[in-house]
Amino acid sequence: MPRIELSENLYRQLEAEANGEGLDDALWKMVGTYRRKHNPESDRR
C-alpha cells in the first residue's frame, strides 16, 4: 500500500473528522464526499 505523508495541520483535521472512528474510515468518507461533490457521475453505473 502506498504511503501518504500529511502535514501536521491536515493530520489534526483528519483526527477531528474521525471523531473517535478509525482514521482510515474517516479518510474514505472524506474521499467519497469529495468525489460525489466534484464528480457526481463517477458513482453512476
C-alpha positions as CSV (number, residue, x, y, z in Angstrom):
1,M,0.0,0.0,0.0
2,P,1.4,3.5,-0.8
3,R,2.5,5.7,2.0
4,I,0.9,9.2,2.3
5,E,2.6,11.9,4.2
6,L,0.4,14.6,5.7
7,S,1.2,18.0,7.2
8,E,0.6,18.2,10.9
9,N,-2.4,20.6,10.3
10,L,-4.0,18.2,7.8
11,Y,-3.5,15.2,10.2
12,R,-5.2,17.2,13.0
13,Q,-8.1,17.9,10.7
14,L,-8.4,14.2,9.9
15,E,-8.3,13.3,13.6
16,A,-11.1,15.8,14.3
17,E,-13.2,14.5,11.4
18,A,-12.7,10.9,12.6
19,N,-14.5,11.8,15.8
20,G,-13.4,8.5,17.6
21,E,-13.6,6.3,14.4
22,G,-10.6,4.9,12.8
23,L,-8.6,7.3,10.6
24,D,-8.9,5.1,7.6
25,D,-12.7,5.1,7.8
26,A,-12.8,8.8,8.2
27,L,-10.4,9.3,5.3
28,W,-12.5,7.1,3.0
29,K,-15.7,9.0,3.9
30,M,-13.9,12.3,3.1
31,V,-12.7,11.0,-0.2
32,G,-16.2,9.8,-1.1
33,T,-17.8,13.1,-0.1
34,Y,-15.2,15.0,-2.3
35,R,-15.7,12.7,-5.2
36,R,-19.5,13.0,-5.1
37,K,-19.3,16.8,-4.8
38,H,-16.8,17.3,-7.7
39,N,-17.7,14.4,-10.0
40,P,-21.2,13.1,-9.3
41,E,-21.2,11.0,-12.5
42,S,-18.4,8.8,-11.0
43,D,-20.9,7.0,-8.8
44,R,-23.4,6.2,-11.5
45,R,-23.2,2.9,-13.3
